[in-house]
Protein backbone atom coordinates (compact mmCIF):
# COMPACT_ATOMS: atom_id res chain seq x y z
CA UNK A 1 0.00 0.00 0.00
CA UNK A 2 1.33 3.34 -0.78
CA UNK A 3 1.33 5.08 2.56
CA UNK A 4 -2.38 4.74 3.25
CA UNK A 5 -3.81 2.60 5.98
CA UNK A 6 -6.63 0.14 5.55
CA UNK A 7 -9.08 2.45 7.34
CA UNK A 8 -8.28 5.34 5.07
CA UNK A 9 -8.80 3.21 1.96
CA UNK A 10 -12.08 1.82 3.17
CA UNK A 11 -13.27 5.34 4.08
CA UNK A 12 -12.33 6.59 0.62
CA UNK A 13 -14.24 3.75 -0.99
CA UNK A 14 -17.27 4.41 1.20
CA UNK A 15 -17.36 8.12 0.26
CA UNK A 16 -16.82 7.27 -3.42
CA UNK A 17 -19.78 4.85 -3.37
CA UNK A 18 -21.95 7.50 -1.70
CA UNK A 19 -21.04 10.04 -4.38
CA UNK A 20 -21.78 7.49 -7.10
CA UNK A 21 -25.13 6.69 -5.47
CA UNK A 22 -26.00 10.37 -5.45
CA UNK A 23 -25.13 10.67 -9.12
CA UNK A 24 -27.20 7.62 -10.06
CA UNK A 25 -30.60 8.55 -8.64
CA UNK A 26 -33.15 5.79 -9.15
CA UNK A 27 -35.95 6.39 -11.65
CA UNK A 28 -39.12 7.25 -9.72
CA UNK A 29 -42.39 5.85 -11.03
CA UNK A 30 -45.74 6.95 -9.73
CA UNK A 31 -47.97 4.09 -8.65
CA UNK A 32 -51.44 5.09 -9.91
CA UNK A 33 -53.26 1.96 -8.77
CA UNK A 34 -54.08 3.25 -5.29
CA UNK A 35 -55.16 6.65 -6.63
CA UNK A 36 -57.48 5.06 -9.23
CA UNK A 37 -59.01 2.87 -6.51
CA UNK A 38 -59.74 5.95 -4.38
CA UNK A 39 -61.27 7.79 -7.38
CA UNK A 40 -63.61 4.88 -8.10
CA UNK A 41 -64.62 4.64 -4.46
CA UNK A 42 -65.44 8.37 -4.42
CA UNK A 43 -67.40 8.01 -7.65
CA UNK A 44 -69.45 5.13 -6.22
CA UNK A 45 -70.03 7.09 -2.99
CA UNK A 46 -71.33 10.19 -4.80
CA UNK A 47 -73.58 8.17 -7.12
CA UNK A 48 -75.09 6.26 -4.21
CA UNK A 49 -75.64 9.34 -2.04
CA UNK A 50 -76.93 11.63 -4.80
CA UNK A 51 -80.51 12.82 -4.40
CA UNK A 52 -82.29 13.13 -7.73
CA UNK A 53 -85.69 14.09 -6.29
CA UNK A 54 -87.19 17.53 -6.85
CA UNK A 55 -86.40 19.71 -3.88
CA UNK A 56 -89.02 21.06 -1.52
CA UNK A 57 -90.31 24.46 -2.45
CA UNK A 58 -89.73 23.85 -6.15
CA UNK A 59 -93.07 24.10 -7.89
CA UNK A 60 -93.13 23.26 -11.56
CA UNK A 61 -95.61 25.29 -13.50
CA UNK A 62 -96.43 26.21 -17.08
CA UNK A 63 -96.45 29.93 -17.64
CA UNK A 64 -98.70 31.42 -20.31
CA UNK A 65 -96.96 32.63 -23.45
CA UNK A 66 -96.07 36.33 -23.49
CA UNK A 67 -98.67 38.56 -25.07
CA UNK A 68 -97.29 39.70 -28.39
CA UNK A 69 -99.92 41.16 -30.66
CA UNK A 70 -102.89 39.07 -31.70
CA UNK A 71 -103.09 35.87 -29.74
CA UNK A 72 -106.01 33.69 -30.71
CA UNK A 73 -107.17 30.80 -28.63
CA UNK A 74 -109.16 27.96 -30.15
CA UNK A 75 -111.93 28.19 -27.53
CA UNK A 76 -113.30 31.48 -26.27
CA UNK A 77 -113.68 31.11 -22.55
CA UNK A 78 -116.19 33.27 -20.75
CA UNK A 79 -114.51 35.83 -18.54
CA UNK A 80 -114.25 34.50 -15.01
CA UNK A 81 -113.40 36.54 -11.96
CA UNK A 82 -110.75 34.51 -10.18
CA UNK A 83 -111.03 33.68 -6.53
CA UNK A 84 -108.41 35.79 -4.76
CA UNK A 85 -106.78 34.96 -1.46
CA UNK A 86 -104.72 37.81 0.02
CA UNK A 87 -101.99 37.10 2.57
CA UNK A 88 -101.04 40.20 4.56
CA UNK A 89 -97.83 40.31 6.59
CA UNK A 90 -98.13 41.11 10.28
CA UNK A 91 -95.04 41.72 12.39
CA UNK A 92 -92.06 39.55 11.44
CA UNK A 93 -93.65 36.10 11.24
CA UNK A 94 -97.39 36.71 11.46
CA UNK A 95 -100.01 36.76 8.73
CA UNK A 96 -103.64 37.68 8.08
CA UNK A 97 -105.77 35.94 5.46
CA UNK A 98 -108.44 37.73 3.41
CA UNK A 99 -110.62 35.89 0.89
CA UNK A 100 -112.34 38.17 -1.62
CA UNK A 101 -116.03 37.44 -2.06
CA UNK A 102 -116.83 36.05 1.38
CA UNK A 103 -117.54 37.48 4.78
CA UNK A 104 -115.67 34.72 6.55
CA UNK A 105 -112.06 35.63 7.11
CA UNK A 106 -110.08 32.54 8.16
CA UNK A 107 -107.64 32.81 11.05
CA UNK A 108 -105.39 29.95 9.91
CA UNK A 109 -104.79 27.73 6.91
CA UNK A 110 -107.06 24.92 8.10
CA UNK A 111 -109.95 27.39 8.20
CA UNK A 112 -108.87 28.69 4.77
CA UNK A 113 -109.25 25.18 3.32
CA UNK A 114 -112.73 24.96 4.88
CA UNK A 115 -113.78 28.37 3.47
CA UNK A 116 -112.46 27.49 0.02
CA UNK A 117 -114.29 24.16 0.09
CA UNK A 118 -117.52 26.05 0.90
CA UNK A 119 -117.00 28.36 -2.09
CA UNK A 120 -116.63 25.49 -4.54
CA UNK A 121 -119.39 23.78 -6.51
CA UNK A 122 -119.42 20.03 -6.00
CA UNK A 123 -120.81 17.98 -8.88
CA UNK A 124 -124.37 19.05 -9.74
CA UNK A 125 -124.82 20.93 -6.49
CA UNK A 126 -124.90 24.69 -6.78
CA UNK A 127 -123.80 25.46 -3.21
CA UNK A 128 -120.67 27.34 -4.23
CA UNK A 129 -120.03 29.80 -7.00
CA UNK A 130 -116.62 28.48 -8.13
CA UNK A 131 -115.86 25.33 -10.09
CA UNK A 132 -112.82 23.18 -9.34
CA UNK A 133 -111.18 24.42 -12.58
CA UNK A 134 -111.71 28.12 -11.82
CA UNK A 135 -108.53 30.03 -11.00
CA UNK A 136 -107.53 30.66 -7.40
CA UNK A 137 -104.89 33.37 -7.06
CA UNK A 138 -102.71 33.48 -3.94
CA UNK A 139 -101.69 37.13 -3.56
CA UNK A 140 -98.99 38.00 -0.97
CA UNK A 141 -99.08 41.56 0.38
CA UNK A 142 -96.02 43.00 2.10
CA UNK A 143 -93.18 40.85 3.38
CA UNK A 144 -95.13 37.63 3.81
CA UNK A 145 -93.00 34.56 4.50
CA UNK A 146 -92.78 32.00 1.71
CA UNK A 147 -93.91 29.37 4.21
CA UNK A 148 -97.30 31.10 4.56
CA UNK A 149 -97.75 31.44 0.79
CA UNK A 150 -97.01 27.75 0.38
CA UNK A 151 -99.47 26.88 3.18
CA UNK A 152 -102.19 28.90 1.38
CA UNK A 153 -101.36 27.02 -1.83
CA UNK A 154 -101.69 23.70 0.03
CA UNK A 155 -105.03 24.79 1.52
CA UNK A 156 -106.38 25.53 -1.98
CA UNK A 157 -105.19 22.13 -3.20
CA UNK A 158 -106.77 20.50 -0.14
CA UNK A 159 -110.05 22.20 -1.10
CA UNK A 160 -109.72 20.37 -4.46
CA UNK A 161 -109.07 23.43 -6.65
CA UNK A 162 -107.04 22.49 -9.71
CA UNK A 163 -105.99 25.90 -11.06
CA UNK A 164 -104.05 27.52 -8.22
CA UNK A 165 -101.75 30.39 -9.21
CA UNK A 166 -99.52 32.94 -7.52
CA UNK A 167 -100.07 36.66 -8.01
CA UNK A 168 -97.32 39.26 -8.01
CA UNK A 169 -96.33 40.43 -4.56
CA UNK A 170 -98.02 43.73 -3.70
CA UNK A 171 -96.51 46.27 -1.34
MOFEN-V636410 format. One record per residue. SS is DSSP state (@ for helix, = for strand, . for the rest). PHI is phi in radians with two decimals (none if undefined). OMEGA is omega in radians with two decimals (none if undefined). Layout:
ss: {SS:SS}
phi: {PHI:PHI}
omega: {OMEGA:OMEGA}
This chain:
ss: {.:.:.:.:.:@:@:@:@:@:@:@:@:@:@:@:@:@:@:@:@:@:@:.:.:.:.:.:.:.:.:.:@:@:@:@:@:@:@:@:@:@:@:@:@:@:@:@:@:.:.:.:.:.:.:.:.:.:.:.:.:.:.:.:.:.:.:.:.:.:.:.:.:.:.:.:.:.:.:.:.:.:=:=:=:=:=:=:=:=:.:.:.:=:=:=:=:=:=:.:.:.:.:.:.:.:.:.:@:@:@:@:@:@:@:@:@:@:@:=:.:.:.:.:.:.:.:.:.:=:.:.:.:.:=:=:=:=:=:=:=:.:.:.:.:@:@:@:@:@:@:@:@:@:@:@:@:@:.:.:.:.:=:=:=:=:.:.:.:=:.}
phi: {none:-1.69:1.47:-1.84:-1.49:-1.12:-1.11:-1.18:-1.21:-1.15:-1.14:-1.14:-1.16:-1.07:-1.15:-1.14:-1.20:-1.15:-1.12:-1.15:-1.17:-1.18:-1.23:-1.70:-1.32:-1.18:-1.32:-1.56:-2.13:-1.46:-1.52:-1.54:-1.05:-1.14:-1.17:-1.14:-1.03:-1.14:-1.07:-1.14:-1.10:-1.12:-1.05:-1.09:-1.05:-1.20:-1.19:-1.22:-1.58:-1.18:-1.95:-1.72:-1.36:-1.21:-1.19:-1.15:1.52:-1.67:-1.93:-1.46:-2.59:-1.87:-1.49:-1.20:-1.18:-1.14:-1.28:-2.37:1.40:-1.43:-2.00:-1.91:-1.88:-1.14:-2.12:-1.45:-1.53:-1.17:-1.11:-2.18:-1.35:-1.24:-1.39:-1.90:-2.08:-1.70:-1.99:-1.73:-1.38:-2.29:1.01:-1.52:-2.12:-1.48:-2.68:-2.37:-1.85:-2.31:-1.86:-1.30:1.72:-2.50:-1.47:-1.30:-2.01:-1.14:-1.59:-2.54:-1.37:-1.18:-1.15:-1.07:-1.08:-1.16:-1.11:-1.15:-1.11:-1.18:-1.47:-1.71:-1.35:-2.04:1.07:-1.53:-1.30:-1.94:-1.18:-1.82:-1.77:-2.02:-1.49:-1.12:-1.55:-1.19:-1.26:-2.05:-1.91:-1.57:-2.03:-1.35:-2.18:1.42:-1.65:-1.34:-1.21:-1.04:-1.01:-1.24:-1.11:-1.17:-1.16:-1.16:-1.04:-1.11:-1.15:-1.17:-1.19:-1.11:-1.39:1.27:-1.42:-1.85:-2.09:-1.74:-2.26:-1.90:-1.60:-1.18:-1.20:-1.71:-1.60}
omega: {-2.98:3.05:3.13:3.10:-3.12:-3.14:-3.13:-3.14:3.14:3.09:-3.14:3.10:3.14:3.13:3.13:3.13:3.08:3.12:3.13:3.12:3.11:3.14:-3.13:3.12:-3.11:3.13:-3.12:3.07:-3.12:3.12:-3.07:-3.07:-3.11:-3.13:3.11:3.08:-3.14:3.12:3.13:3.09:3.09:3.11:3.12:3.14:-3.10:3.10:-3.11:-3.07:-3.13:3.12:-3.08:3.14:3.08:-3.10:3.09:3.12:3.09:-3.13:3.11:-3.10:3.06:-3.13:3.10:3.13:3.14:3.14:3.11:3.11:-3.10:3.07:-3.14:3.11:-3.08:-3.12:3.08:3.13:3.07:-3.14:-3.11:3.05:-3.11:3.05:-3.08:3.06:-3.14:3.06:-3.13:3.11:3.03:-3.10:-3.13:-3.04:-3.08:3.13:3.02:-3.08:3.06:3.12:-3.13:3.08:3.11:3.12:3.13:3.07:-3.07:3.14:3.14:-3.02:3.04:3.08:3.09:3.11:3.12:3.13:3.14:3.08:3.11:3.14:-3.05:3.01:3.13:3.12:-3.12:-3.12:-3.13:-3.12:-3.11:-3.11:-3.10:3.05:-3.12:-3.13:3.13:-3.10:3.00:-3.09:3.06:-3.03:3.08:3.12:-3.11:-3.09:3.12:3.13:3.13:3.12:-3.13:3.10:3.13:3.08:3.07:3.07:3.13:3.11:3.10:3.09:3.11:3.10:3.06:2.99:-3.06:-3.08:-3.11:-3.07:3.07:3.05:3.10:-3.11:3.13:3.14:none}
